[in-house]
């Protein structure tokens, strides 16, 4: 996991508990075959893809 992405995602979802739950749920979806909502030229882990989706506003926590 890239910590720079984690820091940026924490600015979007400041509550760490919600961020962890959001990212872990999205990683499970990606493992089960969901298509990533972001494109990247570099190879990213599923966790990094989920974090990029949060940063770019593609997924959000409904509270």
mmCIF file as Biopython writes it, N, C-alpha, C and O atoms, coordinates in Angstrom:
data_model
#
loop_
_atom_site.group_PDB
_atom_site.id
_atom_site.type_symbol
_atom_site.label_atom_id
_atom_site.label_alt_id
_atom_site.label_comp_id
_atom_site.label_asym_id
_atom_site.label_entity_id
_atom_site.label_seq_id
_atom_site.pdbx_PDB_ins_code
_atom_site.Cartn_x
_atom_site.Cartn_y
_atom_site.Cartn_z
_atom_site.occupancy
_atom_site.B_iso_or_equiv
_atom_site.auth_seq_id
_atom_site.auth_asym_id
_atom_site.pdbx_PDB_model_num
ATOM 1   N N  . UNK A ? 1  ? 0.840   -1.162  0.000   1.0 0.0 1  A 1 
ATOM 2   C CA . UNK A ? 1  ? 0.000   0.000   0.000   1.0 0.0 1  A 1 
ATOM 3   C C  . UNK A ? 1  ? 0.891   1.233   0.000   1.0 0.0 1  A 1 
ATOM 4   O O  . UNK A ? 1  ? 1.868   1.321   0.744   1.0 0.0 1  A 1 
ATOM 5   N N  . UNK A ? 2  ? 0.532   2.166   -0.843  1.0 0.0 2  A 1 
ATOM 6   C CA . UNK A ? 2  ? 1.280   3.416   -0.919  1.0 0.0 2  A 1 
ATOM 7   C C  . UNK A ? 2  ? 0.732   4.389   0.119   1.0 0.0 2  A 1 
ATOM 8   O O  . UNK A ? 2  ? -0.446  4.746   0.098   1.0 0.0 2  A 1 
ATOM 9   N N  . UNK A ? 3  ? 1.607   4.807   1.022   1.0 0.0 3  A 1 
ATOM 10  C CA . UNK A ? 3  ? 1.168   5.660   2.114   1.0 0.0 3  A 1 
ATOM 11  C C  . UNK A ? 3  ? 0.786   7.059   1.647   1.0 0.0 3  A 1 
ATOM 12  O O  . UNK A ? 3  ? 0.019   7.744   2.323   1.0 0.0 3  A 1 
ATOM 13  N N  . UNK A ? 4  ? 1.306   7.490   0.509   1.0 0.0 4  A 1 
ATOM 14  C CA . UNK A ? 4  ? 0.897   8.795   -0.019  1.0 0.0 4  A 1 
ATOM 15  C C  . UNK A ? 4  ? -0.581  8.753   -0.399  1.0 0.0 4  A 1 
ATOM 16  O O  . UNK A ? 4  ? -1.310  9.721   -0.182  1.0 0.0 4  A 1 
ATOM 17  N N  . UNK A ? 5  ? -1.022  7.624   -0.970  1.0 0.0 5  A 1 
ATOM 18  C CA . UNK A ? 5  ? -2.441  7.479   -1.309  1.0 0.0 5  A 1 
ATOM 19  C C  . UNK A ? 5  ? -3.290  7.439   -0.049  1.0 0.0 5  A 1 
ATOM 20  O O  . UNK A ? 5  ? -4.379  8.012   -0.010  1.0 0.0 5  A 1 
ATOM 21  N N  . UNK A ? 6  ? -2.798  6.767   0.976   1.0 0.0 6  A 1 
ATOM 22  C CA . UNK A ? 6  ? -3.525  6.692   2.243   1.0 0.0 6  A 1 
ATOM 23  C C  . UNK A ? 6  ? -3.690  8.081   2.853   1.0 0.0 6  A 1 
ATOM 24  O O  . UNK A ? 6  ? -4.764  8.419   3.351   1.0 0.0 6  A 1 
ATOM 25  N N  . UNK A ? 7  ? -2.641  8.875   2.814   1.0 0.0 7  A 1 
ATOM 26  C CA . UNK A ? 7  ? -2.712  10.239  3.353   1.0 0.0 7  A 1 
ATOM 27  C C  . UNK A ? 7  ? -3.720  11.091  2.580   1.0 0.0 7  A 1 
ATOM 28  O O  . UNK A ? 7  ? -4.478  11.856  3.175   1.0 0.0 7  A 1 
ATOM 29  N N  . UNK A ? 8  ? -3.724  10.955  1.251   1.0 0.0 8  A 1 
ATOM 30  C CA . UNK A ? 8  ? -4.668  11.718  0.432   1.0 0.0 8  A 1 
ATOM 31  C C  . UNK A ? 8  ? -6.101  11.269  0.679   1.0 0.0 8  A 1 
ATOM 32  O O  . UNK A ? 8  ? -7.004  12.102  0.759   1.0 0.0 8  A 1 
ATOM 33  N N  . UNK A ? 9  ? -6.319  9.960   0.799   1.0 0.0 9  A 1 
ATOM 34  C CA . UNK A ? 9  ? -7.665  9.433   1.056   1.0 0.0 9  A 1 
ATOM 35  C C  . UNK A ? 9  ? -8.157  9.867   2.433   1.0 0.0 9  A 1 
ATOM 36  O O  . UNK A ? 9  ? -9.353  10.095  2.617   1.0 0.0 9  A 1 
ATOM 37  N N  . UNK A ? 10 ? -7.255  9.983   3.395   1.0 0.0 10 A 1 
ATOM 38  C CA . UNK A ? 10 ? -7.635  10.421  4.739   1.0 0.0 10 A 1 
ATOM 39  C C  . UNK A ? 10 ? -8.123  11.866  4.740   1.0 0.0 10 A 1 
ATOM 40  O O  . UNK A ? 10 ? -8.873  12.259  5.634   1.0 0.0 10 A 1 
ATOM 41  N N  . UNK A ? 11 ? -7.717  12.654  3.768   1.0 0.0 11 A 1 
ATOM 42  C CA . UNK A ? 11 ? -8.227  14.016  3.641   1.0 0.0 11 A 1 
ATOM 43  C C  . UNK A ? 11 ? -9.666  14.019  3.147   1.0 0.0 11 A 1 
ATOM 44  O O  . UNK A ? 11 ? -10.445 14.911  3.483   1.0 0.0 11 A 1 
ATOM 45  N N  . UNK A ? 12 ? -10.017 13.005  2.339   1.0 0.0 12 A 1 
ATOM 46  C CA . UNK A ? 12 ? -11.373 12.899  1.796   1.0 0.0 12 A 1 
ATOM 47  C C  . UNK A ? 12 ? -12.314 12.273  2.824   1.0 0.0 12 A 1 
ATOM 48  O O  . UNK A ? 12 ? -13.439 12.737  3.005   1.0 0.0 12 A 1 
ATOM 49  N N  . UNK A ? 13 ? -11.848 11.217  3.495   1.0 0.0 13 A 1 
ATOM 50  C CA . UNK A ? 13 ? -12.618 10.531  4.543   1.0 0.0 13 A 1 
ATOM 51  C C  . UNK A ? 13 ? -11.766 10.596  5.815   1.0 0.0 13 A 1 
ATOM 52  O O  . UNK A ? 13 ? -10.945 9.710   6.052   1.0 0.0 13 A 1 
ATOM 53  N N  . UNK A ? 14 ? -11.952 11.632  6.628   1.0 0.0 14 A 1 
ATOM 54  C CA . UNK A ? 14 ? -11.069 11.842  7.774   1.0 0.0 14 A 1 
ATOM 55  C C  . UNK A ? 14 ? -11.217 10.826  8.911   1.0 0.0 14 A 1 
ATOM 56  O O  . UNK A ? 14 ? -10.291 10.659  9.704   1.0 0.0 14 A 1 
ATOM 57  N N  . UNK A ? 15 ? -12.345 10.156  9.000   1.0 0.0 15 A 1 
ATOM 58  C CA . UNK A ? 15 ? -12.539 9.162   10.059  1.0 0.0 15 A 1 
ATOM 59  C C  . UNK A ? 15 ? -11.837 7.871   9.649   1.0 0.0 15 A 1 
ATOM 60  O O  . UNK A ? 15 ? -12.254 7.242   8.677   1.0 0.0 15 A 1 
ATOM 61  N N  . UNK A ? 16 ? -10.777 7.451   10.361  1.0 0.0 16 A 1 
ATOM 62  C CA . UNK A ? 16 ? -10.014 6.271   9.958   1.0 0.0 16 A 1 
ATOM 63  C C  . UNK A ? 16 ? -10.830 4.979   9.962   1.0 0.0 16 A 1 
ATOM 64  O O  . UNK A ? 16 ? -10.596 4.099   9.132   1.0 0.0 16 A 1 
ATOM 65  N N  . UNK A ? 17 ? -11.780 4.857   10.884  1.0 0.0 17 A 1 
ATOM 66  C CA . UNK A ? 17 ? -12.606 3.651   10.922  1.0 0.0 17 A 1 
ATOM 67  C C  . UNK A ? 17 ? -13.463 3.524   9.669   1.0 0.0 17 A 1 
ATOM 68  O O  . UNK A ? 17 ? -13.581 2.442   9.094   1.0 0.0 17 A 1 
ATOM 69  N N  . UNK A ? 18 ? -14.053 4.624   9.255   1.0 0.0 18 A 1 
ATOM 70  C CA . UNK A ? 18 ? -14.891 4.611   8.051   1.0 0.0 18 A 1 
ATOM 71  C C  . UNK A ? 18 ? -14.036 4.356   6.819   1.0 0.0 18 A 1 
ATOM 72  O O  . UNK A ? 18 ? -14.438 3.608   5.928   1.0 0.0 18 A 1 
ATOM 73  N N  . UNK A ? 19 ? -12.857 4.975   6.761   1.0 0.0 19 A 1 
ATOM 74  C CA . UNK A ? 19 ? -11.970 4.780   5.619   1.0 0.0 19 A 1 
ATOM 75  C C  . UNK A ? 19 ? -11.550 3.318   5.493   1.0 0.0 19 A 1 
ATOM 76  O O  . UNK A ? 19 ? -11.562 2.760   4.396   1.0 0.0 19 A 1 
ATOM 77  N N  . UNK A ? 20 ? -11.181 2.702   6.603   1.0 0.0 20 A 1 
ATOM 78  C CA . UNK A ? 20 ? -10.775 1.289   6.581   1.0 0.0 20 A 1 
ATOM 79  C C  . UNK A ? 20 ? -11.926 0.405   6.106   1.0 0.0 20 A 1 
ATOM 80  O O  . UNK A ? 20 ? -11.726 -0.484  5.278   1.0 0.0 20 A 1 
ATOM 81  N N  . UNK A ? 21 ? -13.112 0.643   6.621   1.0 0.0 21 A 1 
ATOM 82  C CA . UNK A ? 21 ? -14.266 -0.155  6.213   1.0 0.0 21 A 1 
ATOM 83  C C  . UNK A ? 21 ? -14.596 0.042   4.740   1.0 0.0 21 A 1 
ATOM 84  O O  . UNK A ? 21 ? -14.910 -0.920  4.040   1.0 0.0 21 A 1 
ATOM 85  N N  . UNK A ? 22 ? -14.528 1.272   4.271   1.0 0.0 22 A 1 
ATOM 86  C CA . UNK A ? 22 ? -14.820 1.576   2.877   1.0 0.0 22 A 1 
ATOM 87  C C  . UNK A ? 22 ? -13.823 0.897   1.945   1.0 0.0 22 A 1 
ATOM 88  O O  . UNK A ? 22 ? -14.214 0.280   0.955   1.0 0.0 22 A 1 
ATOM 89  N N  . UNK A ? 23 ? -12.547 1.011   2.260   1.0 0.0 23 A 1 
ATOM 90  C CA . UNK A ? 23 ? -11.510 0.424   1.416   1.0 0.0 23 A 1 
ATOM 91  C C  . UNK A ? 23 ? -11.579 -1.106  1.454   1.0 0.0 23 A 1 
ATOM 92  O O  . UNK A ? 23 ? -11.452 -1.756  0.416   1.0 0.0 23 A 1 
ATOM 93  N N  . UNK A ? 24 ? -11.777 -1.678  2.634   1.0 0.0 24 A 1 
ATOM 94  C CA . UNK A ? 24 ? -11.815 -3.147  2.711   1.0 0.0 24 A 1 
ATOM 95  C C  . UNK A ? 24 ? -13.016 -3.712  1.961   1.0 0.0 24 A 1 
ATOM 96  O O  . UNK A ? 24 ? -12.903 -4.753  1.313   1.0 0.0 24 A 1 
ATOM 97  N N  . UNK A ? 25 ? -14.157 -3.044  2.039   1.0 0.0 25 A 1 
ATOM 98  C CA . UNK A ? 25 ? -15.335 -3.506  1.290   1.0 0.0 25 A 1 
ATOM 99  C C  . UNK A ? 25 ? -15.074 -3.432  -0.215  1.0 0.0 25 A 1 
ATOM 100 O O  . UNK A ? 25 ? -15.431 -4.344  -0.961  1.0 0.0 25 A 1 
ATOM 101 N N  . UNK A ? 26 ? -14.452 -2.346  -0.649  1.0 0.0 26 A 1 
ATOM 102 C CA . UNK A ? 26 ? -14.163 -2.186  -2.078  1.0 0.0 26 A 1 
ATOM 103 C C  . UNK A ? 26 ? -13.130 -3.204  -2.550  1.0 0.0 26 A 1 
ATOM 104 O O  . UNK A ? 26 ? -13.243 -3.711  -3.666  1.0 0.0 26 A 1 
ATOM 105 N N  . UNK A ? 27 ? -12.133 -3.515  -1.737  1.0 0.0 27 A 1 
ATOM 106 C CA . UNK A ? 27 ? -11.132 -4.523  -2.095  1.0 0.0 27 A 1 
ATOM 107 C C  . UNK A ? 27 ? -11.806 -5.878  -2.285  1.0 0.0 27 A 1 
ATOM 108 O O  . UNK A ? 27 ? -11.476 -6.607  -3.220  1.0 0.0 27 A 1 
ATOM 109 N N  . UNK A ? 28 ? -12.748 -6.222  -1.407  1.0 0.0 28 A 1 
ATOM 110 C CA . UNK A ? 28 ? -13.489 -7.480  -1.562  1.0 0.0 28 A 1 
ATOM 111 C C  . UNK A ? 28 ? -14.243 -7.502  -2.886  1.0 0.0 28 A 1 
ATOM 112 O O  . UNK A ? 28 ? -14.264 -8.523  -3.573  1.0 0.0 28 A 1 
ATOM 113 N N  . UNK A ? 29 ? -14.867 -6.374  -3.250  1.0 0.0 29 A 1 
ATOM 114 C CA . UNK A ? 29 ? -15.578 -6.295  -4.521  1.0 0.0 29 A 1 
ATOM 115 C C  . UNK A ? 29 ? -14.623 -6.481  -5.693  1.0 0.0 29 A 1 
ATOM 116 O O  . UNK A ? 29 ? -14.943 -7.185  -6.651  1.0 0.0 29 A 1 
ATOM 117 N N  . UNK A ? 30 ? -13.456 -5.854  -5.622  1.0 0.0 30 A 1 
ATOM 118 C CA . UNK A ? 30 ? -12.467 -5.976  -6.697  1.0 0.0 30 A 1 
ATOM 119 C C  . UNK A ? 30 ? -11.951 -7.417  -6.803  1.0 0.0 30 A 1 
ATOM 120 O O  . UNK A ? 30 ? -11.751 -7.928  -7.905  1.0 0.0 30 A 1 
ATOM 121 N N  . UNK A ? 31 ? -11.738 -8.065  -5.660  1.0 0.0 31 A 1 
ATOM 122 C CA . UNK A ? 31 ? -11.294 -9.471  -5.672  1.0 0.0 31 A 1 
ATOM 123 C C  . UNK A ? 31 ? -12.335 -10.386 -6.296  1.0 0.0 31 A 1 
ATOM 124 O O  . UNK A ? 31 ? -12.002 -11.404 -6.903  1.0 0.0 31 A 1 
ATOM 125 N N  . UNK A ? 32 ? -13.598 -10.011 -6.138  1.0 0.0 32 A 1 
ATOM 126 C CA . UNK A ? 32 ? -14.683 -10.829 -6.671  1.0 0.0 32 A 1 
ATOM 127 C C  . UNK A ? 32 ? -15.023 -10.480 -8.119  1.0 0.0 32 A 1 
ATOM 128 O O  . UNK A ? 32 ? -16.029 -10.950 -8.650  1.0 0.0 32 A 1 
ATOM 129 N N  . UNK A ? 33 ? -14.193 -9.663  -8.759  1.0 0.0 33 A 1 
ATOM 130 C CA . UNK A ? 33 ? -14.359 -9.407  -10.181 1.0 0.0 33 A 1 
ATOM 131 C C  . UNK A ? 33 ? -14.898 -8.054  -10.583 1.0 0.0 33 A 1 
ATOM 132 O O  . UNK A ? 33 ? -15.096 -7.809  -11.773 1.0 0.0 33 A 1 
ATOM 133 N N  . UNK A ? 34 ? -15.143 -7.171  -9.642  1.0 0.0 34 A 1 
ATOM 134 C CA . UNK A ? 34 ? -15.620 -5.829  -9.994  1.0 0.0 34 A 1 
ATOM 135 C C  . UNK A ? 34 ? -14.544 -5.095  -10.784 1.0 0.0 34 A 1 
ATOM 136 O O  . UNK A ? 34 ? -13.350 -5.261  -10.530 1.0 0.0 34 A 1 
ATOM 137 N N  . UNK A ? 35 ? -14.970 -4.297  -11.724 1.0 0.0 35 A 1 
ATOM 138 C CA . UNK A ? 35 ? -14.046 -3.512  -12.537 1.0 0.0 35 A 1 
ATOM 139 C C  . UNK A ? 35 ? -13.581 -2.276  -11.768 1.0 0.0 35 A 1 
ATOM 140 O O  . UNK A ? 35 ? -14.395 -1.614  -11.125 1.0 0.0 35 A 1 
ATOM 141 N N  . UNK A ? 36 ? -12.296 -1.956  -11.822 1.0 0.0 36 A 1 
ATOM 142 C CA . UNK A ? 36 ? -11.817 -0.718  -11.184 1.0 0.0 36 A 1 
ATOM 143 C C  . UNK A ? 36 ? -12.464 0.506   -11.822 1.0 0.0 36 A 1 
ATOM 144 O O  . UNK A ? 36 ? -12.715 0.527   -13.027 1.0 0.0 36 A 1 
ATOM 145 N N  . UNK A ? 37 ? -12.731 1.516   -11.017 1.0 0.0 37 A 1 
ATOM 146 C CA . UNK A ? 37 ? -13.360 2.743   -11.498 1.0 0.0 37 A 1 
ATOM 147 C C  . UNK A ? 37 ? -12.336 3.800   -11.884 1.0 0.0 37 A 1 
ATOM 148 O O  . UNK A ? 37 ? -12.703 4.889   -12.326 1.0 0.0 37 A 1 
ATOM 149 N N  . UNK A ? 38 ? -11.052 3.483   -11.721 1.0 0.0 38 A 1 
ATOM 150 C CA . UNK A ? 38 ? -9.969  4.397   -12.080 1.0 0.0 38 A 1 
ATOM 151 C C  . UNK A ? 38 ? -8.993  3.672   -13.001 1.0 0.0 38 A 1 
ATOM 152 O O  . UNK A ? 38 ? -8.855  2.449   -12.951 1.0 0.0 38 A 1 
ATOM 153 N N  . UNK A ? 39 ? -8.334  4.439   -13.826 1.0 0.0 39 A 1 
ATOM 154 C CA . UNK A ? 39 ? -7.315  3.899   -14.726 1.0 0.0 39 A 1 
ATOM 155 C C  . UNK A ? 39 ? -5.944  4.322   -14.216 1.0 0.0 39 A 1 
ATOM 156 O O  . UNK A ? 39 ? -5.777  5.418   -13.679 1.0 0.0 39 A 1 
ATOM 157 N N  . UNK A ? 40 ? -4.968  3.442   -14.391 1.0 0.0 40 A 1 
ATOM 158 C CA . UNK A ? 40 ? -3.613  3.773   -13.964 1.0 0.0 40 A 1 
ATOM 159 C C  . UNK A ? 40 ? -2.614  3.151   -14.927 1.0 0.0 40 A 1 
ATOM 160 O O  . UNK A ? 40 ? -2.796  2.024   -15.388 1.0 0.0 40 A 1 
ATOM 161 N N  . UNK A ? 41 ? -1.569  3.888   -15.222 1.0 0.0 41 A 1 
ATOM 162 C CA . UNK A ? 41 ? -0.511  3.365   -16.070 1.0 0.0 41 A 1 
ATOM 163 C C  . UNK A ? 41 ? 0.446   2.491   -15.274 1.0 0.0 41 A 1 
ATOM 164 O O  . UNK A ? 41 ? 1.167   1.672   -15.846 1.0 0.0 41 A 1 
ATOM 165 N N  . UNK A ? 42 ? 0.456   2.661   -13.957 1.0 0.0 42 A 1 
ATOM 166 C CA . UNK A ? 42 ? 1.320   1.845   -13.118 1.0 0.0 42 A 1 
ATOM 167 C C  . UNK A ? 42 ? 0.517   0.697   -12.505 1.0 0.0 42 A 1 
ATOM 168 O O  . UNK A ? 42 ? -0.706  0.773   -12.384 1.0 0.0 42 A 1 
ATOM 169 N N  . UNK A ? 43 ? 1.217   -0.354  -12.125 1.0 0.0 43 A 1 
ATOM 170 C CA . UNK A ? 43 ? 0.558   -1.498  -11.510 1.0 0.0 43 A 1 
ATOM 171 C C  . UNK A ? 43 ? 0.277   -1.174  -10.045 1.0 0.0 43 A 1 
ATOM 172 O O  . UNK A ? 43 ? 1.193   -0.912  -9.267  1.0 0.0 43 A 1 
ATOM 173 N N  . UNK A ? 44 ? -1.004  -1.198  -9.686  1.0 0.0 44 A 1 
ATOM 174 C CA . UNK A ? 44 ? -1.411  -0.881  -8.324  1.0 0.0 44 A 1 
ATOM 175 C C  . UNK A ? 44 ? -2.008  -2.114  -7.654  1.0 0.0 44 A 1 
ATOM 176 O O  . UNK A ? 44 ? -2.613  -2.962  -8.310  1.0 0.0 44 A 1 
ATOM 177 N N  . UNK A ? 45 ? -1.830  -2.198  -6.343  1.0 0.0 45 A 1 
ATOM 178 C CA . UNK A ? 45 ? -2.490  -3.258  -5.582  1.0 0.0 45 A 1 
ATOM 179 C C  . UNK A ? 45 ? -3.982  -2.930  -5.501  1.0 0.0 45 A 1 
ATOM 180 O O  . UNK A ? 45 ? -4.393  -1.806  -5.787  1.0 0.0 45 A 1 
ATOM 181 N N  . UNK A ? 46 ? -4.776  -3.905  -5.115  1.0 0.0 46 A 1 
ATOM 182 C CA . UNK A ? 46 ? -6.211  -3.673  -4.987  1.0 0.0 46 A 1 
ATOM 183 C C  . UNK A ? 46 ? -6.500  -2.600  -3.939  1.0 0.0 46 A 1 
ATOM 184 O O  . UNK A ? 46 ? -7.431  -1.810  -4.096  1.0 0.0 46 A 1 
ATOM 185 N N  . UNK A ? 47 ? -5.709  -2.572  -2.883  1.0 0.0 47 A 1 
ATOM 186 C CA . UNK A ? 47 ? -5.875  -1.553  -1.851  1.0 0.0 47 A 1 
ATOM 187 C C  . UNK A ? 47 ? -5.605  -0.161  -2.415  1.0 0.0 47 A 1 
ATOM 188 O O  . UNK A ? 47 ? -6.330  0.788   -2.118  1.0 0.0 47 A 1 
ATOM 189 N N  . UNK A ? 48 ? -4.559  -0.046  -3.230  1.0 0.0 48 A 1 
ATOM 190 C CA . UNK A ? 48 ? -4.225  1.239   -3.834  1.0 0.0 48 A 1 
ATOM 191 C C  . UNK A ? 48 ? -5.302  1.679   -4.825  1.0 0.0 48 A 1 
ATOM 192 O O  . UNK A ? 48 ? -5.621  2.864   -4.913  1.0 0.0 48 A 1 
ATOM 193 N N  . UNK A ? 49 ? -5.853  0.738   -5.560  1.0 0.0 49 A 1 
ATOM 194 C CA . UNK A ? 49 ? -6.947  1.066   -6.481  1.0 0.0 49 A 1 
ATOM 195 C C  . UNK A ? 49 ? -8.130  1.617   -5.693  1.0 0.0 49 A 1 
ATOM 196 O O  . UNK A ? 49 ? -8.710  2.634   -6.074  1.0 0.0 49 A 1 
ATOM 197 N N  . UNK A ? 50 ? -8.491  0.953   -4.598  1.0 0.0 50 A 1 
ATOM 198 C CA . UNK A ? 50 ? -9.605  1.418   -3.771  1.0 0.0 50 A 1 
ATOM 199 C C  . UNK A ? 50 ? -9.327  2.806   -3.205  1.0 0.0 50 A 1 
ATOM 200 O O  . UNK A ? 50 ? -10.219 3.653   -3.178  1.0 0.0 50 A 1 
ATOM 201 N N  . UNK A ? 51 ? -8.100  3.046   -2.753  1.0 0.0 51 A 1 
ATOM 202 C CA . UNK A ? 51 ? -7.744  4.364   -2.240  1.0 0.0 51 A 1 
ATOM 203 C C  . UNK A ? 51 ? -7.841  5.429   -3.333  1.0 0.0 51 A 1 
ATOM 204 O O  . UNK A ? 51 ? -8.333  6.529   -3.083  1.0 0.0 51 A 1 
ATOM 205 N N  . UNK A ? 52 ? -7.377  5.111   -4.535  1.0 0.0 52 A 1 
ATOM 206 C CA . UNK A ? 52 ? -7.487  6.069   -5.658  1.0 0.0 52 A 1 
ATOM 207 C C  . UNK A ? 52 ? -8.943  6.369   -5.970  1.0 0.0 52 A 1 
ATOM 208 O O  . UNK A ? 52 ? -9.292  7.506   -6.289  1.0 0.0 52 A 1 
ATOM 209 N N  . UNK A ? 53 ? -9.801  5.347   -5.878  1.0 0.0 53 A 1 
ATOM 210 C CA . UNK A ? 53 ? -11.233 5.557   -6.120  1.0 0.0 53 A 1 
ATOM 211 C C  . UNK A ? 53 ? -11.822 6.519   -5.083  1.0 0.0 53 A 1 
ATOM 212 O O  . UNK A ? 53 ? -12.670 7.349   -5.412  1.0 0.0 53 A 1 
ATOM 213 N N  . UNK A ? 54 ? -11.373 6.405   -3.842  1.0 0.0 54 A 1 
ATOM 214 C CA . UNK A ? 54 ? -11.837 7.339   -2.790  1.0 0.0 54 A 1 
ATOM 215 C C  . UNK A ? 54 ? -11.324 8.741   -3.092  1.0 0.0 54 A 1 
ATOM 216 O O  . UNK A ? 54 ? -12.085 9.707   -3.034  1.0 0.0 54 A 1 
ATOM 217 N N  . UNK A ? 55 ? -10.053 8.855   -3.411  1.0 0.0 55 A 1 
ATOM 218 C CA . UNK A ? 55 ? -9.439  10.165  -3.670  1.0 0.0 55 A 1 
ATOM 219 C C  . UNK A ? 55 ? -10.130 10.875  -4.831  1.0 0.0 55 A 1 
ATOM 220 O O  . UNK A ? 55 ? -10.378 12.079  -4.773  1.0 0.0 55 A 1 
ATOM 221 N N  . UNK A ? 56 ? -10.437 10.119  -5.884  1.0 0.0 56 A 1 
ATOM 222 C CA . UNK A ? 56 ? -11.049 10.718  -7.080  1.0 0.0 56 A 1 
ATOM 223 C C  . UNK A ? 56 ? -12.559 10.864  -6.967  1.0 0.0 56 A 1 
ATOM 224 O O  . UNK A ? 56 ? -13.206 11.323  -7.907  1.0 0.0 56 A 1 
ATOM 225 N N  . UNK A ? 57 ? -13.129 10.479  -5.830  1.0 0.0 57 A 1 
ATOM 226 C CA . UNK A ? 57 ? -14.569 10.661  -5.627  1.0 0.0 57 A 1 
ATOM 227 C C  . UNK A ? 57 ? -15.420 9.625   -6.338  1.0 0.0 57 A 1 
ATOM 228 O O  . UNK A ? 57 ? -16.622 9.830   -6.513  1.0 0.0 57 A 1 
ATOM 229 N N  . UNK A ? 58 ? -14.827 8.528   -6.747  1.0 0.0 58 A 1 
ATOM 230 C CA . UNK A ? 58 ? -15.584 7.479   -7.448  1.0 0.0 58 A 1 
ATOM 231 C C  . UNK A ? 58 ? -16.415 6.641   -6.481  1.0 0.0 58 A 1 
ATOM 232 O O  . UNK A ? 58 ? -17.467 6.117   -6.849  1.0 0.0 58 A 1 
ATOM 233 N N  . UNK A ? 59 ? -15.933 6.516   -5.231  1.0 0.0 59 A 1 
ATOM 234 C CA . UNK A ? 59 ? -16.702 5.843   -4.185  1.0 0.0 59 A 1 
ATOM 235 C C  . UNK A ? 59 ? -16.685 6.726   -2.952  1.0 0.0 59 A 1 
ATOM 236 O O  . UNK A ? 59 ? -15.745 7.492   -2.738  1.0 0.0 59 A 1 
ATOM 237 N N  . UNK A ? 60 ? -17.721 6.616   -2.148  1.0 0.0 60 A 1 
ATOM 238 C CA . UNK A ? 60 ? -17.814 7.420   -0.933  1.0 0.0 60 A 1 
ATOM 239 C C  . UNK A ? 60 ? -18.580 6.644   0.126   1.0 0.0 60 A 1 
ATOM 240 O O  . UNK A ? 60 ? -19.322 5.710   -0.180  1.0 0.0 60 A 1 
ATOM 241 N N  . UNK A ? 61 ? -18.392 7.037   1.345   1.0 0.0 61 A 1 
ATOM 242 C CA . UNK A ? 61 ? -19.113 6.421   2.457   1.0 0.0 61 A 1 
ATOM 243 C C  . UNK A ? 61 ? -20.417 7.168   2.659   1.0 0.0 61 A 1 
ATOM 244 O O  . UNK A ? 61 ? -20.420 8.385   2.845   1.0 0.0 61 A 1 
ATOM 245 N N  . UNK A ? 62 ? -21.511 6.452   2.623   1.0 0.0 62 A 1 
ATOM 246 C CA . UNK A ? 62 ? -22.809 7.056   2.931   1.0 0.0 62 A 1 
ATOM 247 C C  . UNK A ? 62 ? -23.052 6.918   4.414   1.0 0.0 62 A 1 
ATOM 248 O O  . UNK A ? 62 ? -23.233 5.817   4.934   1.0 0.0 62 A 1 
ATOM 249 N N  . UNK A ? 63 ? -23.052 8.041   5.078   1.0 0.0 63 A 1 
ATOM 250 C CA . UNK A ? 63 ? -23.202 8.025   6.534   1.0 0.0 63 A 1 
ATOM 251 C C  . UNK A ? 63 ? -24.579 8.539   6.909   1.0 0.0 63 A 1 
ATOM 252 O O  . UNK A ? 63 ? -24.911 8.608   8.093   1.0 0.0 63 A 1 
#
